[in-house]
Amino acid sequence: MRTLCTIAHFEQFAEPQTTHNDNPASNSQTLGVNMDGEHYIVVRQAHIFTAFINRCPHLHIPLEWQAHHFLDPDTELLRCSTHGALFIPSSGECVSGPCAGDTLQSVNIQRIADTLVLEDQAST
């Protein structure tokens, strides 16, 4: 396991999102993390963290238009800044745009105390 980021780092640098309603469970935050030559998107919805490789399946380029800015404020979906593809933050499924039906590559993370760690992929 490798440290992806601490919860304190996430809270300090994550893109805050405010939804159009007052339901805190639907609020999301995102953080871009670069580690060992790979770029990741860390998403927190309510108190659940998920992570993906920061690479659009359409052109294999990073999604954000500005550091840590991944979420579309109107839809609360992850948005590719190049062609506007929209992805469900919890699953990475593309629901709109040139890569509709594709999925962002998810990575396994785990929260251990106040740290998010990247789980090593099992060798087969």
Beta strands, then each sheet from edge to edge (+ up, - down):
strand 1: 2-6
strand 2: 15-16
strand 3: 28-35
strand 4: 38-45
strand 5: 48-53
strand 6: 78-79
strand 7: 86-87
strand 8: 94-96
strand 9: 106-107
strand 10: 109-112
strand 11: 115-118
sheet 1: 1+ 11- 10+
sheet 2: 2+ 3- 4+ 5- 9+
sheet 3: 6+ 7- 8+
end
